[in-house]
């Protein structure tokens, strides 16, 4: 993960105690969609997944939400930070506004619809372990046949491991999480690199998985 640069999500404040989300969103304006999102969208197209209902958890500066809207998806965009909505809404094309539903709330507090695609870029690990398990059970239950999940998960050797308000996973747990799904990508990175607030050890799993379509 040495090539993860300052645009990767590391919103910790300088004292490493409080996330500085507004500064992070401002810093990221104008970036390209994250590589895992691009990989997942390529997989969705290759699998013939037509634009339907998408969910983005932790939409942040809105880059991936805007990309989904541009491809014709209906998007439920969820983020706990009011500044995220303030950054996103002025950039939504008028013709796409009716396909966007923004919820400013923690992920675990939102009732998800059935969906065809879920993208959570580095967001799920900011749930407590109990909320994480409940949320993932909901994801598995609401993912439609043929639908795709695209997520990053922090591993147990990440710099932040040990934070009781976050969730960190071993590889065997990731494998259990996607059991019964068609795994299109499961990549593990475990190395030192840079971040928005300086050097960091990254232990991250990148996952793209698909629920088998009905036959």
N, C-alpha and C positions, 0 to 999 in steps of 0.2 A: 504494500500500500504506500510505498514511498512516493508515488506519483500523485497521491491525493493532495490537491493543492488548497490554497486559501479559500477557494469557493466551496469546499466541502462543509457540511453542516457542523459547526462547532460554536454554538452560541454562548458558551460560558463567558461570564464577565471576567475582568482581569483578576479578581480575587478568587476565581474558580468556584464560586458558590451560587451565584444567581445568573440564570440565562439572560443575556442581553439581546432579546429577540429583535426589537426595532433596529438596533445597529446592524444586526446580521442581515435583516431584510434589505436595508439600504445598501449594504455592501454587495449584495448579490444581484441587484437590479441590472438587467441587460445580459445576464449569463445565458448560456445554452442549456437545454434540458440535460439532466444528469445522464451519464452513460447507461446506468441500469434502466432508467425509464426508456431510453432509446432502444435498448436491447429488448425490453419487454414489449414495446409497441411493435417492433419488427416481428417478434414471435407471434403477437396477436394477429397481425396482418397475414403472416405466413400460414397461420392456422385457420384463416378465413373468419375471424371474429369480426362481425359487423359492428360499427359504432352503435352502442346502446346506452345502458346506464353505467357510468363510471363513478367511482368514489376515490377522492384523494384525501388521505389523512395527513395533516400537517402541511397544508398547501403553501405556507410561508410567503415568499415573494410572488407566488402565482405562476411561475414559468411553466410548470407542467400542466396546471389547470388550463392555461391559455392554449397550450399545444393540443390538449384533448378537445377543447371547444373548436379549435381550428379544423379538426378532423371529423367534426360532426357529432361528438359524444354529448350526451346529457351528463352533467357533472354535479355531484354533491361534494362540495369542497369544505373540509372541516379543519379548523385550527383554533386553539384556545386563546390566541392573542388578537385583540381588536385591531392592532396595527396591520395585521395581515390583510384584513378586509379593506382597509384604507389604501393599501398599496395595490391590491388586485383590481378593485371595481373600476377605477378610472381607465384601466387598460383593456377592459372587456369590450369587444366590438358590439355596437347596438344590436346587430342581427343575431348575436349569440346570447344576449342577456337572458332570454326566456329559457335557455337550456342550462342555466347555472343556478344552483341553490347553495348559498353560503351559510354555514353554521359556525358561529363563534362559540365554541364549547370544547371541553375535553373530549377526546375520542370516545371514551367509555360512557359518556353521558348522551351520546347521539344514537337514536334508533336508526339503524341503517336500513335501506331498502334492499330488495333483491338486486343484485348487480351482475354485470358482465366483465368488469375490470376493476381491480383495486390497486392503487399505487400508494405506497407509504414509504417515502424516502427518508430513512433514518428516524422516523417518528415513533414507531411502535415501542422501541426500547425506552422511551421516556415515560411509559406506563409502569406502574408498580407491578410486581409479579402477579398479584391476584387479578388486577384489572387486565393485564396482558393475557392471562389464560382465558378469562371470560370473553374478552374482545376477539381473540383468535377463534374461539368456539363459535361466536356469532358469524365471523367471516366464513368459516367452513360451512355453516348452515345456510348462508344467504347467497353464496357464489352459485350462479346458474350453471347448468351443464354447458361445457364448452368455454366457460369464462376463465379469466386469467388473474392471478395475483402477482404483484411485482413489489417486493419488499426488501429493505435492508434491516439486519438485526445485529446488534452489538454482541460480540463474543466475550468470554470470561477473562481474556487477557487484555482487553481494552483498558486504556488509561483510567477510564471512569468506573471500571468494575469495582464493586463493593458499595456503590451508592444504593441505599436501601429503597430509594424512590424510583429506581430504574430497573430494567430487566436485562440480564446478560445470559447467553445461552451457549451450551456446548454443541458440537456438531451433531451428536446423536439426538439431541432434543430437536434440532432443526429437521432432521430426517423424520422424526416422529410427527412433527407438525404438518409435514406435507405428505404423510402416508396416505395412499389412495389417490393422490393427484399425480398427474403426469409432470415430472420435473423436467423443465426445459433448460434450466440453468441453476447450478448451486455452486457458487464460487466463494472461497474463503481467502481472506487476506489477513495477514498477521505480521505487521512490520511497522517500523517507525516512519513518520512522515510529518508533513506540515499541516497547519490548520489556520483558521481565522484568528486564533489567539496565540499561535506559536507552535512549537514542536509537540507532537502527540504520538502515542503508540496506538495504532489502529488495529483492532481485531473485529472484523466485520464479515458477515455472511450476506451475499447478494443472491436473492432467490427469485426465480421466475417459475411459476407452476400453473398448471391448467387442470380444471376439472374435466374429466373425459365427457365428451358430448354424448347425448342419448343416441342409441342406435336404432 
